[in-house]
Amino acid sequence: MTAPDPQQAPSSRRDQAEAVYERLFGPRDRNAPEDDPELMEILRGFIFGDVFGTGVLDDRARELITVTVLACLQTLPQLGAHAAAALRVGVTPVELREAMYQLAPFIGFPRTLNAVGTVNSVFRAQGIPLPLPEERTVGHGDRYQRGLAQQEPLYGTEIKDDLADLPDPFNEALPRFLTEFCFGDFYTRGGLTLAQRELLVLCALATLGDTSAQLGPHGRACMELGYSKTQIIAALVQCFPYVGFPRAVAAIRAVRHL
């Protein structure tokens, strides 16, 4: 897909926005009363007309990114709406669940549980039976080795080296927690590819802000796993309407010279 023509006719932009909205949410009742019709018209035009028309991502990728961002922001009503939209455009229930689970090391368990509960409500409303099939592939005894096998090819020992000057036992415990918990418990799961997980983590970090030290390494990991710089920037542009210009541009600046 190419960038929208800044000179395109307003009706063309509006038609594109309405078409995208319908793909995601179904036909919109254009006669329904709105309390803030001008703001909603701006929102639809920008998100569904401009952003969805810019870059190389399909609807499935865009909605996985969007639910990741909304979960990080804890904007749960919007998360529920976009979880339903993700299912509508072909994201599987397992993929959607894994996108939520993947956030636990980055936003903590309370916010992850809020997001999972919201998505589960969507599953129940659509008659999707819970619990979903298991995707774990590790046990208590092999979390470290399996996690290290995911972590080391992408990041080497940089975290362990960086924390080596902490006092005992933290110099050993914190790097081990990262390897076992983030990479062992989550990166080894099925349902999403390793590349998908890395791209969603990059978008989560962009959403959280003040994570510039992590954005570069995760951007490089995305490229190691096969994403082009164009795809990576497109993913961060998809975050723009939800996180705002400062955070989106800060993230793009962190990865633009990879």
C-alpha positions in Angstrom: 0.0 0.0 0.0 1.2 3.5 -0.8 1.0 6.7 1.3 -2.3 8.5 0.8 -2.2 11.4 -1.6 -2.3 14.6 0.5 -4.3 16.2 -2.3 -6.9 13.4 -2.6 -10.5 14.5 -2.6 -12.2 14.6 0.9 -14.9 12.2 -0.3 -12.2 9.7 -1.4 -10.5 9.8 2.0 -13.9 9.5 3.8 -14.8 6.6 1.6 -11.6 4.8 2.4 -12.1 5.4 6.1 -15.6 4.1 6.0 -14.5 1.0 4.1 -11.7 0.2 6.6 -14.1 0.8 9.5 -16.6 -1.6 8.0 -13.9 -4.3 7.5 -13.1 -4.0 11.2 -16.3 -3.3 13.0 -19.1 -4.0 10.5 -21.4 -1.4 8.8 -21.6 1.9 10.7 -25.0 3.5 11.4 -24.2 6.9 9.9 -27.5 8.3 11.3 -26.8 7.3 14.9 -26.5 10.4 17.1 -23.0 11.2 18.4 -22.1 13.6 21.2 -18.9 14.7 19.5 -19.4 14.2 15.8 -16.6 16.5 14.7 -14.0 14.7 16.8 -15.2 11.3 15.7 -15.0 12.3 12.0 -11.4 13.5 12.6 -10.6 10.2 14.4 -12.1 8.0 11.6 -10.4 10.0 8.9 -7.0 9.9 10.5 -7.0 6.3 11.8 -8.9 4.5 9.1 -8.3 6.8 6.2 -4.7 8.0 6.7 -2.9 5.5 9.0 -4.5 2.4 7.5 -3.6 3.7 4.1 0.0 4.2 4.9 2.6 1.4 4.9 2.8 -2.3 4.2 0.9 -4.0 6.9 -2.3 -6.0 6.5 -5.3 -5.7 8.7 -4.3 -8.7 10.9 -0.9 -7.2 11.7 -2.4 -3.8 12.3 -5.0 -5.1 14.7 -2.5 -7.2 16.7 -0.4 -4.1 17.1 -3.5 -2.0 18.1 -4.6 -4.5 20.8 -1.1 -4.6 22.1 -0.9 -0.8 22.4 -4.4 -0.5 23.9 -3.6 -3.2 26.5 -0.4 -1.3 27.5 -2.5 1.9 27.8 -5.2 0.0 29.8 -7.9 1.6 27.6 -10.1 -1.4 28.1 -13.3 -0.4 26.3 -11.3 0.3 23.1 -9.3 -2.9 23.7 -12.6 -4.9 23.7 -13.7 -3.2 20.5 -10.4 -3.9 18.7 -10.2 -7.5 20.0 -13.5 -8.1 18.3 -12.2 -6.3 15.2 -9.1 -8.5 15.2 -11.2 -11.6 15.2 -13.3 -10.2 12.4 -10.3 -9.7 10.1 -8.8 -13.1 10.8 -6.7 -13.0 13.9 -7.2 -16.3 15.7 -8.3 -16.5 19.3 -4.9 -18.1 20.3 -3.0 -15.3 18.5 -5.0 -12.7 20.3 -4.5 -14.4 23.7 -0.8 -14.8 23.1 -0.4 -11.1 22.2 -1.9 -10.3 25.7 0.1 -12.9 27.6 3.3 -11.6 25.9 2.9 -8.3 27.7 3.3 -9.6 31.2 7.1 -9.0 31.4 6.7 -5.5 30.1 3.6 -4.1 31.8 3.3 -6.4 34.8 0.6 -8.9 35.8 -2.1 -6.6 37.1 -2.4 -4.8 33.8 -2.0 -8.0 31.8 -4.8 -9.6 33.8 -7.0 -6.6 33.0 -6.3 -7.0 29.3 -6.8 -10.8 29.3 -10.1 -10.4 31.2 -11.3 -7.9 28.6 -10.3 -10.1 25.7 -11.9 -13.2 27.4 -15.2 -11.2 27.7 -15.1 -10.8 23.9 -14.4 -14.5 23.4 -17.4 -15.4 25.6 -19.6 -12.9 23.8 -18.7 -14.6 20.5 -19.2 -18.1 21.9 -15.5 -19.0 21.9 -15.0 -21.7 24.6 -12.5 -21.0 27.3 -9.9 -21.9 28.2 -8.2 -21.9 24.8 -5.8 -24.7 23.9 -2.5 -24.7 25.8 0.6 -23.3 24.0 3.3 -23.7 26.6 6.3 -25.8 25.5 8.5 -25.6 28.6 8.4 -27.0 32.1 9.9 -25.8 35.4 13.1 -27.6 34.7 14.0 -26.3 31.3 12.7 -22.7 31.4 16.3 -21.3 31.6 17.9 -23.3 28.9 14.9 -22.9 26.5 14.7 -19.2 27.3 18.4 -18.7 26.7 18.1 -20.4 23.3 15.6 -17.7 22.3 17.5 -14.8 24.0 21.1 -15.3 23.1 21.0 -15.3 19.3 19.2 -12.0 19.4 20.7 -10.2 22.4 23.8 -12.1 23.5 24.8 -11.5 27.1 24.2 -7.7 27.1 21.7 -7.7 30.0 23.7 -10.0 32.1 26.9 -8.0 31.5 25.1 -4.7 32.2 23.8 -6.0 35.6 27.0 -7.8 36.6 28.0 -5.0 39.1 24.9 -5.3 41.2 25.4 -6.8 44.7 24.7 -10.5 45.3 22.3 -12.1 44.8 20.7 -9.6 42.4 23.6 -9.7 39.8 22.7 -13.3 39.1 19.0 -13.3 39.9 17.8 -10.4 37.7 19.4 -11.7 34.4 18.1 -15.2 35.3 14.6 -13.8 35.9 14.7 -12.2 32.4 15.9 -15.3 30.7 13.5 -17.7 32.5 10.4 -15.4 32.7 10.4 -13.3 29.5 12.1 -15.6 27.1 11.5 -19.0 28.8 7.9 -18.6 29.9 6.6 -16.5 26.9 8.9 -16.4 23.9 8.9 -20.3 23.8 5.1 -20.4 23.5 3.2 -21.3 20.4 0.5 -19.3 18.8 2.7 -16.5 17.5 6.0 -16.7 15.7 9.1 -15.3 17.3 9.2 -12.5 14.8 5.6 -11.6 15.6 6.4 -11.5 19.3 9.4 -9.2 18.8 7.4 -6.8 16.7 4.6 -6.6 19.2 7.2 -6.1 22.0 8.7 -3.2 20.1 5.3 -1.6 19.8 4.7 -2.2 23.5 8.0 -0.4 24.4 7.1 2.5 22.1 3.8 2.8 23.9 5.3 2.8 27.4 7.7 5.6 26.6 11.1 6.2 28.3 12.3 3.0 26.8 14.8 4.3 24.2 17.5 2.0 25.5 15.4 -1.0 24.7 14.0 0.2 21.4 17.2 -0.1 19.4 18.0 -3.6 20.5 14.4 -4.8 19.9 14.4 -3.0 16.5 17.6 -4.9 15.5 16.0 -8.1 16.7 13.0 -7.5 14.5 15.4 -7.1 11.5 17.3 -10.2 12.5 14.0 -12.1 12.4 13.2 -10.9 8.9 11.3 -7.6 9.1 12.4 -4.8 6.9 13.0 -1.3 8.2 9.9 -0.3 6.2 7.8 -2.8 8.1 9.2 -1.8 11.5 8.5 1.9 10.9 5.0 1.0 9.6 4.3 -0.8 12.8 5.4 2.2 14.9 3.2 4.5 12.7 0.3 2.2 13.5 0.9 3.1 17.1 0.7 6.8 16.4 -3.1 7.5 16.8 -3.1 5.7 20.2 0.1 6.8 21.8 0.4 10.3 20.3 3.0 12.0 18.1 5.9 12.4 20.7 6.1 8.8 21.6 5.6 7.5 18.1 8.3 9.8 16.7 10.7 9.1 19.5 10.4 5.3 18.8 10.9 5.9 15.0 14.0 8.0 15.7 15.4 5.2 17.9 15.1 2.6 15.0 15.5 4.7 11.9 19.3 4.2 11.6 19.3 0.4 12.2 
